[in-house]
């Protein structure tokens, strides 16, 4: 029986050590997270995000969003932070457009999410009529005087606008269309 208290003391000491270690780890993690929070902008800027300040440039608008998405992926950026960081990269007329759009969204009770931002941005800077024109261009695309490489590149670039392909993304249809 006398050895029992000694065993309890050892167990109690081990538990205390674990609690102390856990407390120290949690404190270090909190400190690290507190330091990292403001550095999201610095990390974002280290990836050289493009500025968007042009007016009517549908291809540039789409490319701008694609470049930002690449950066957000490597940053593992949360969706709400994506909006903040993206807006930081808007300048001039585009920045003014966003401030007005954001106010209208708030008045309408619409939540400003990353998806909502992208939708509004593309509606304004990559409108439906441009998407339809690109779909038509894809449907009438022929190799003509292009090299196979040029044709393949144009085919891939335009295929994303084909509504049929969006709903039936099978390789067979794509191959048949490519060969036409």
PAKOLMI-545493 format. One record per atom (N, C-alpha, C): residue in one letter; atom name; x, y, z. Coordinates in steps of 0.1 Angstrom, whole numbers. Example, Ala and Ser with C-alpha at 12.3 -4.5 7.8 and 13.67 -1.06 7.14 Angstrom:
2
[site A,N,[132,-57,78]]
[site A,CA,[123,-45,78]]
[site A,C,[132,-33,78]]
[site S,N,[128,-22,71]]
[site S,CA,[137,-11,71]]
[site S,C,[129,0,79]]
//
This chain:
180
[site X,N,[8,-12,0]]
[site X,CA,[0,0,0]]
[site X,C,[9,13,0]]
[site X,N,[20,12,6]]
[site X,CA,[28,23,7]]
[site X,C,[33,28,-7]]
[site X,N,[35,18,-16]]
[site X,CA,[39,22,-29]]
[site X,C,[29,29,-37]]
[site X,N,[16,28,-34]]
[site X,CA,[5,34,-41]]
[site X,C,[6,49,-41]]
[site X,N,[8,56,-30]]
[site X,CA,[9,70,-31]]
[site X,C,[21,75,-40]]
[site X,N,[32,68,-40]]
[site X,CA,[43,71,-48]]
[site X,C,[39,70,-63]]
[site X,N,[31,60,-66]]
[site X,CA,[26,58,-80]]
[site X,C,[17,70,-84]]
[site X,N,[8,73,-74]]
[site X,CA,[-1,85,-77]]
[site X,C,[6,98,-78]]
[site X,N,[17,100,-70]]
[site X,CA,[25,112,-72]]
[site X,C,[32,112,-85]]
[site X,N,[37,101,-90]]
[site X,CA,[43,101,-103]]
[site X,C,[33,104,-114]]
[site X,N,[21,98,-113]]
[site X,CA,[11,100,-123]]
[site X,C,[6,115,-123]]
[site X,N,[4,120,-111]]
[site X,CA,[0,134,-110]]
[site X,C,[11,143,-115]]
[site X,N,[23,140,-113]]
[site X,CA,[34,149,-119]]
[site X,C,[34,148,-134]]
[site X,N,[32,136,-140]]
[site X,CA,[31,135,-154]]
[site X,C,[20,143,-160]]
[site X,N,[8,142,-153]]
[site X,CA,[-3,150,-158]]
[site X,C,[0,165,-158]]
[site X,N,[6,169,-147]]
[site X,CA,[10,183,-146]]
[site X,C,[19,188,-157]]
[site X,N,[29,179,-160]]
[site X,CA,[38,182,-171]]
[site X,C,[31,183,-184]]
[site X,N,[22,174,-186]]
[site X,CA,[14,174,-199]]
[site X,C,[5,187,-200]]
[site X,N,[-1,191,-189]]
[site X,CA,[-9,203,-189]]
[site X,C,[0,215,-191]]
[site X,N,[11,216,-185]]
[site X,CA,[21,227,-187]]
[site X,C,[25,228,-202]]
[site X,N,[29,216,-207]]
[site X,CA,[33,216,-221]]
[site X,C,[22,220,-231]]
[site X,N,[10,215,-228]]
[site X,CA,[-1,218,-237]]
[site X,C,[-4,233,-236]]
[site X,N,[-4,239,-224]]
[site X,CA,[-6,253,-222]]
[site X,C,[4,261,-229]]
[site X,N,[17,257,-229]]
[site X,CA,[27,264,-236]]
[site X,C,[25,264,-251]]
[site X,N,[21,252,-256]]
[site X,CA,[19,250,-270]]
[site X,C,[7,259,-275]]
[site X,N,[-3,259,-267]]
[site X,CA,[-15,267,-271]]
[site X,C,[-11,282,-271]]
[site X,N,[-3,286,-261]]
[site X,CA,[1,300,-261]]
[site X,C,[10,304,-273]]
[site X,N,[19,295,-277]]
[site X,CA,[27,297,-288]]
[site X,C,[19,298,-301]]
[site X,N,[9,289,-302]]
[site X,CA,[0,289,-314]]
[site X,C,[-8,301,-315]]
[site X,N,[-13,306,-304]]
[site X,CA,[-21,319,-304]]
[site X,C,[-12,330,-308]]
[site X,N,[0,330,-302]]
[site X,CA,[9,341,-306]]
[site X,C,[13,341,-320]]
[site X,N,[15,329,-326]]
[site X,CA,[18,327,-340]]
[site X,C,[7,332,-349]]
[site X,N,[-5,327,-345]]
[site X,CA,[-17,331,-353]]
[site X,C,[-20,346,-352]]
[site X,N,[-17,352,-341]]
[site X,CA,[-19,367,-339]]
[site X,C,[-10,374,-349]]
[site X,N,[3,369,-350]]
[site X,CA,[12,375,-359]]
[site X,C,[9,373,-373]]
[site X,N,[3,361,-377]]
[site X,CA,[0,358,-390]]
[site X,C,[-12,365,-396]]
[site X,N,[-21,369,-387]]
[site X,CA,[-34,375,-392]]
[site X,C,[-31,388,-400]]
[site X,N,[-23,397,-396]]
[site X,CA,[-21,409,-404]]
[site X,C,[-12,406,-416]]
[site X,N,[-5,395,-416]]
[site X,CA,[5,392,-427]]
[site X,C,[-2,386,-439]]
[site X,N,[-15,384,-439]]
[site X,CA,[-22,379,-450]]
[site X,C,[-20,388,-462]]
[site X,N,[-21,401,-460]]
[site X,CA,[-19,410,-471]]
[site X,C,[-4,410,-476]]
[site X,N,[5,409,-467]]
[site X,CA,[19,408,-470]]
[site X,C,[22,395,-479]]
[site X,N,[16,384,-474]]
[site X,CA,[18,371,-481]]
[site X,C,[11,372,-495]]
[site X,N,[0,378,-496]]
[site X,CA,[-7,380,-509]]
[site X,C,[1,389,-518]]
[site X,N,[7,400,-513]]
[site X,CA,[15,409,-521]]
[site X,C,[28,402,-526]]
[site X,N,[34,393,-518]]
[site X,CA,[46,386,-522]]
[site X,C,[44,378,-534]]
[site X,N,[31,374,-537]]
[site X,CA,[28,366,-549]]
[site X,C,[25,375,-561]]
[site X,N,[27,388,-560]]
[site X,CA,[26,397,-571]]
[site X,C,[12,396,-578]]
[site X,N,[1,399,-570]]
[site X,CA,[-12,399,-576]]
[site X,C,[-14,410,-586]]
[site X,N,[-21,408,-597]]
[site X,CA,[-23,418,-607]]
[site X,C,[-33,429,-602]]
[site X,N,[-32,441,-606]]
[site X,CA,[-41,451,-604]]
[site X,C,[-51,451,-615]]
[site X,N,[-64,454,-612]]
[site X,CA,[-74,455,-623]]
[site X,C,[-80,469,-622]]
[site X,N,[-77,476,-633]]
[site X,CA,[-82,490,-633]]
[site X,C,[-88,494,-647]]
[site X,N,[-88,484,-656]]
[site X,CA,[-93,487,-669]]
[site X,C,[-108,487,-669]]
[site X,N,[-113,494,-679]]
[site X,CA,[-128,493,-681]]
[site X,C,[-132,481,-688]]
[site X,N,[-135,482,-700]]
[site X,CA,[-141,471,-708]]
[site X,C,[-129,462,-713]]
[site X,N,[-127,451,-707]]
[site X,CA,[-116,442,-711]]
[site X,C,[-120,428,-706]]
[site X,N,[-130,421,-713]]
[site X,CA,[-135,409,-708]]
[site X,C,[-125,398,-706]]
[site X,N,[-115,396,-715]]
[site X,CA,[-105,386,-714]]
[site X,C,[-96,390,-702]]
[site X,N,[-93,402,-700]]
[site X,CA,[-84,407,-689]]
[site X,C,[-91,405,-676]]
[site X,N,[-104,407,-675]]
[site X,CA,[-112,405,-663]]
[site X,C,[-112,390,-659]]
[site X,N,[-114,381,-668]]
[site X,CA,[-114,367,-665]]
[site X,C,[-100,362,-661]]
[site X,N,[-90,367,-668]]
[site X,CA,[-76,364,-665]]
[site X,C,[-72,369,-651]]
[site X,N,[-77,381,-648]]
[site X,CA,[-74,386,-634]]
[site X,C,[-79,377,-623]]
[site X,N,[-92,373,-625]]
[site X,CA,[-98,364,-615]]
[site X,C,[-90,351,-614]]
[site X,N,[-86,345,-626]]
[site X,CA,[-79,333,-626]]
[site X,C,[-65,334,-619]]
[site X,N,[-58,345,-621]]
[site X,CA,[-46,347,-614]]
[site X,C,[-47,348,-599]]
[site X,N,[-58,355,-595]]
[site X,CA,[-61,357,-580]]
[site X,C,[-64,343,-574]]
[site X,N,[-72,335,-582]]
[site X,CA,[-75,322,-577]]
[site X,C,[-63,313,-574]]
[site X,N,[-53,314,-583]]
[site X,CA,[-40,307,-582]]
[site X,C,[-33,311,-569]]
[site X,N,[-33,324,-567]]
[site X,CA,[-26,329,-555]]
[site X,C,[-34,324,-542]]
[site X,N,[-47,325,-542]]
[site X,CA,[-55,321,-531]]
[site X,C,[-54,306,-528]]
[site X,N,[-52,298,-538]]
[site X,CA,[-50,284,-536]]
[site X,C,[-37,281,-529]]
[site X,N,[-27,287,-533]]
[site X,CA,[-14,284,-526]]
[site X,C,[-14,291,-512]]
[site X,N,[-21,301,-510]]
[site X,CA,[-22,307,-497]]
[site X,C,[-32,300,-488]]
[site X,N,[-40,291,-493]]
[site X,CA,[-51,285,-486]]
[site X,C,[-60,296,-479]]
[site X,N,[-63,305,-487]]
[site X,CA,[-70,317,-483]]
[site X,C,[-85,315,-480]]
[site X,N,[-91,319,-469]]
[site X,CA,[-105,317,-466]]
[site X,C,[-113,326,-476]]
[site X,N,[-125,322,-479]]
[site X,CA,[-133,329,-489]]
[site X,C,[-136,344,-485]]
[site X,N,[-138,347,-473]]
[site X,CA,[-141,361,-469]]
[site X,C,[-128,370,-471]]
[site X,N,[-117,364,-469]]
[site X,CA,[-105,371,-471]]
[site X,C,[-102,374,-485]]
[site X,N,[-107,364,-494]]
[site X,CA,[-105,366,-508]]
[site X,C,[-112,379,-513]]
[site X,N,[-123,382,-508]]
[site X,CA,[-130,394,-512]]
[site X,C,[-122,406,-508]]
[site X,N,[-118,407,-496]]
[site X,CA,[-110,418,-491]]
[site X,C,[-97,420,-499]]
[site X,N,[-90,409,-501]]
[site X,CA,[-77,410,-509]]
[site X,C,[-80,414,-523]]
[site X,N,[-90,409,-529]]
[site X,CA,[-93,412,-543]]
[site X,C,[-97,426,-545]]
[site X,N,[-105,431,-536]]
[site X,CA,[-109,445,-536]]
[site X,C,[-97,455,-535]]
[site X,N,[-87,450,-527]]
[site X,CA,[-75,458,-525]]
[site X,C,[-68,460,-539]]
[site X,N,[-70,451,-548]]
[site X,CA,[-63,451,-561]]
[site X,C,[-71,458,-572]]
[site X,N,[-83,464,-568]]
[site X,CA,[-91,472,-578]]
[site X,C,[-86,486,-577]]
[site X,N,[-86,493,-588]]
[site X,CA,[-82,507,-589]]
[site X,C,[-91,514,-599]]
[site X,N,[-92,527,-596]]
[site X,CA,[-98,536,-606]]
[site X,C,[-113,534,-607]]
[site X,N,[-118,534,-619]]
[site X,CA,[-132,532,-622]]
[site X,C,[-138,519,-617]]
[site X,N,[-129,508,-617]]
[site X,CA,[-134,495,-612]]
[site X,C,[-136,495,-597]]
[site X,N,[-127,502,-590]]
[site X,CA,[-128,503,-575]]
[site X,C,[-141,511,-572]]
[site X,N,[-144,522,-579]]
[site X,CA,[-156,529,-577]]
[site X,C,[-168,521,-580]]
[site X,N,[-168,513,-591]]
[site X,CA,[-179,504,-594]]
[site X,C,[-181,495,-582]]
[site X,N,[-171,489,-577]]
[site X,CA,[-172,479,-566]]
[site X,C,[-179,486,-553]]
[site X,N,[-174,498,-550]]
[site X,CA,[-180,504,-538]]
[site X,C,[-195,506,-540]]
[site X,N,[-199,511,-552]]
[site X,CA,[-213,512,-554]]
[site X,C,[-221,499,-554]]
[site X,N,[-215,489,-560]]
[site X,CA,[-221,476,-561]]
[site X,C,[-223,470,-547]]
[site X,N,[-212,471,-539]]
[site X,CA,[-213,466,-525]]
[site X,C,[-224,473,-517]]
[site X,N,[-225,486,-519]]
[site X,CA,[-236,493,-511]]
[site X,C,[-249,488,-516]]
[site X,N,[-251,486,-529]]
[site X,CA,[-264,481,-534]]
[site X,C,[-267,467,-528]]
[site X,N,[-257,459,-527]]
[site X,CA,[-258,445,-522]]
[site X,C,[-262,446,-507]]
[site X,N,[-256,455,-500]]
[site X,CA,[-259,456,-485]]
[site X,C,[-273,461,-483]]
[site X,N,[-278,471,-491]]
[site X,CA,[-291,476,-490]]
[site X,C,[-301,465,-493]]
[site X,N,[-298,457,-503]]
[site X,CA,[-307,446,-507]]
[site X,C,[-306,434,-498]]
[site X,N,[-297,435,-488]]
[site X,CA,[-296,424,-478]]
[site X,C,[-288,412,-484]]
[site X,N,[-281,414,-494]]
[site X,CA,[-273,403,-500]]
[site X,C,[-259,403,-494]]
[site X,N,[-255,391,-490]]
[site X,CA,[-243,389,-483]]
[site X,C,[-231,390,-493]]
[site X,N,[-221,397,-490]]
[site X,CA,[-209,398,-499]]
[site X,C,[-200,386,-496]]
[site X,N,[-202,376,-504]]
[site X,CA,[-193,364,-504]]
[site X,C,[-184,364,-516]]
[site X,N,[-174,355,-516]]
[site X,CA,[-165,354,-527]]
[site X,C,[-173,351,-540]]
[site X,N,[-182,342,-539]]
[site X,CA,[-190,338,-550]]
[site X,C,[-198,350,-556]]
[site X,N,[-204,357,-546]]
[site X,CA,[-212,369,-550]]
[site X,C,[-203,380,-557]]
[site X,N,[-191,382,-551]]
[site X,CA,[-181,391,-557]]
[site X,C,[-178,387,-571]]
[site X,N,[-174,374,-573]]
[site X,CA,[-171,369,-587]]
[site X,C,[-182,371,-597]]
[site X,N,[-194,368,-592]]
[site X,CA,[-206,369,-601]]
[site X,C,[-208,383,-605]]
[site X,N,[-208,392,-596]]
[site X,CA,[-210,406,-599]]
[site X,C,[-199,412,-608]]
[site X,N,[-187,408,-605]]
[site X,CA,[-175,412,-613]]
[site X,C,[-176,408,-627]]
[site X,N,[-179,395,-629]]
[site X,CA,[-180,389,-642]]
[site X,C,[-192,395,-650]]
[site X,N,[-204,397,-643]]
[site X,CA,[-215,403,-649]]
[site X,C,[-212,417,-655]]
[site X,N,[-203,424,-648]]
[site X,CA,[-200,438,-652]]
[site X,C,[-188,437,-663]]
[site X,N,[-178,430,-660]]
[site X,CA,[-166,430,-668]]
[site X,C,[-164,419,-678]]
[site X,N,[-172,409,-677]]
[site X,CA,[-172,397,-687]]
[site X,C,[-187,394,-689]]
[site X,N,[-194,403,-696]]
[site X,CA,[-209,401,-697]]
[site X,C,[-213,389,-705]]
[site X,N,[-226,386,-703]]
[site X,CA,[-232,374,-710]]
[site X,C,[-230,375,-725]]
[site X,N,[-232,386,-731]]
[site X,CA,[-231,387,-746]]
[site X,C,[-217,383,-751]]
[site X,N,[-207,386,-743]]
[site X,CA,[-193,382,-746]]
[site X,C,[-191,367,-745]]
[site X,N,[-197,362,-735]]
[site X,CA,[-196,347,-733]]
[site X,C,[-203,340,-745]]
[site X,N,[-215,345,-749]]
[site X,CA,[-222,339,-760]]
[site X,C,[-214,340,-773]]
[site X,N,[-208,352,-775]]
[site X,CA,[-199,354,-787]]
[site X,C,[-188,344,-787]]
[site X,N,[-182,341,-775]]
[site X,CA,[-171,331,-775]]
[site X,C,[-176,317,-777]]
[site X,N,[-188,314,-772]]
[site X,CA,[-194,301,-775]]
[site X,C,[-197,300,-790]]
[site X,N,[-202,310,-796]]
[site X,CA,[-204,310,-811]]
[site X,C,[-191,308,-818]]
[site X,N,[-181,315,-814]]
[site X,CA,[-167,314,-820]]
[site X,C,[-162,299,-819]]
[site X,N,[-165,293,-807]]
[site X,CA,[-161,279,-805]]
[site X,C,[-168,270,-815]]
[site X,N,[-181,272,-816]]
[site X,CA,[-190,263,-824]]
[site X,C,[-186,264,-839]]
[site X,N,[-181,275,-843]]
[site X,CA,[-177,277,-857]]
[site X,C,[-162,276,-859]]
[site X,N,[-155,272,-849]]
[site X,CA,[-140,271,-850]]
[site X,C,[-136,260,-859]]
[site X,N,[-127,264,-869]]
[site X,CA,[-121,254,-878]]
[site X,C,[-106,257,-878]]
[site X,N,[-98,247,-882]]
[site X,CA,[-84,248,-881]]
[site X,C,[-79,258,-892]]
[site X,N,[-85,257,-904]]
[site X,CA,[-81,266,-914]]
[site X,C,[-66,267,-916]]
[site X,N,[-60,279,-916]]
[site X,CA,[-46,281,-918]]
[site X,C,[-37,279,-905]]
[site X,N,[-44,276,-894]]
[site X,CA,[-37,275,-881]]
[site X,C,[-29,262,-881]]
[site X,N,[-18,262,-873]]
[site X,CA,[-11,249,-871]]
[site X,C,[-20,241,-861]]
[site X,N,[-16,228,-860]]
[site X,CA,[-24,220,-851]]
[site X,C,[-22,225,-837]]
[site X,N,[-10,230,-833]]
[site X,CA,[-8,235,-820]]
[site X,C,[-16,248,-817]]
[site X,N,[-17,257,-827]]
[site X,CA,[-25,269,-826]]
[site X,C,[-40,266,-824]]
[site X,N,[-44,257,-833]]
[site X,CA,[-58,252,-833]]
[site X,C,[-62,246,-819]]
[site X,N,[-53,237,-814]]
[site X,CA,[-56,231,-802]]
[site X,C,[-56,241,-790]]
[site X,N,[-47,251,-790]]
[site X,CA,[-47,261,-780]]
[site X,C,[-60,269,-780]]
[site X,N,[-64,273,-792]]
[site X,CA,[-77,281,-794]]
[site X,C,[-89,273,-790]]
[site X,N,[-89,260,-794]]
[site X,CA,[-99,251,-791]]
[site X,C,[-101,250,-775]]
[site X,N,[-90,247,-768]]
[site X,CA,[-91,246,-754]]
[site X,C,[-95,259,-747]]
[site X,N,[-90,270,-752]]
[site X,CA,[-94,283,-746]]
[site X,C,[-109,286,-748]]
[site X,N,[-114,282,-759]]
[site X,CA,[-129,285,-762]]
[site X,C,[-138,275,-757]]
[site X,N,[-133,262,-755]]
[site X,CA,[-142,251,-751]]
[site X,C,[-150,254,-738]]
[site X,N,[-144,261,-729]]
[site X,CA,[-150,264,-717]]
[site X,C,[-163,272,-718]]
[site X,N,[-165,278,-729]]
[site X,CA,[-177,286,-732]]
[site X,C,[-188,278,-738]]
[site X,N,[-185,266,-743]]
[site X,CA,[-196,258,-749]]
[site X,C,[-205,252,-738]]
[site X,N,[-217,257,-738]]
[site X,CA,[-227,252,-728]]
[site X,C,[-229,237,-728]]
[site X,N,[-229,231,-740]]
[site X,CA,[-231,217,-741]]
[site X,C,[-219,210,-734]]
[site X,N,[-207,214,-736]]
[site X,CA,[-195,208,-730]]
[site X,C,[-196,210,-714]]
[site X,N,[-201,221,-710]]
[site X,CA,[-201,224,-695]]
[site X,C,[-210,214,-689]]
[site X,N,[-221,209,-696]]
[site X,CA,[-230,200,-690]]
[site X,C,[-227,185,-693]]
[site X,N,[-219,183,-703]]
[site X,CA,[-215,170,-707]]
[site X,C,[-200,169,-710]]
[site X,N,[-192,170,-699]]
[site X,CA,[-177,172,-701]]
[site X,C,[-170,158,-704]]
[site X,N,[-175,151,-715]]
[site X,CA,[-169,139,-718]]
[site X,C,[-159,141,-729]]
[site X,N,[-148,133,-729]]
[site X,CA,[-137,134,-739]]
[site X,C,[-142,131,-753]]
[site X,N,[-152,122,-754]]
[site X,CA,[-156,118,-768]]
[site X,C,[-162,130,-775]]
[site X,N,[-171,137,-769]]
[site X,CA,[-176,149,-776]]
[site X,C,[-166,159,-779]]
[site X,N,[-156,161,-770]]
[site X,CA,[-146,170,-773]]
[site X,C,[-137,166,-785]]
[site X,N,[-134,153,-785]]
[site X,CA,[-126,148,-796]]
[site X,C,[-134,149,-810]]
[site X,N,[-147,146,-809]]
[site X,CA,[-154,148,-822]]
[site X,C,[-155,162,-827]]
[site X,N,[-156,171,-817]]
[site X,CA,[-157,185,-821]]
[site X,C,[-143,190,-826]]
[site X,N,[-132,185,-820]]
[site X,CA,[-119,189,-824]]
[site X,C,[-116,185,-838]]
[site X,N,[-121,173,-842]]
[site X,CA,[-118,167,-855]]
[site X,C,[-126,174,-866]]
[site X,N,[-136,181,-863]]
[site X,CA,[-145,187,-873]]
[site X,C,[-137,198,-881]]
//
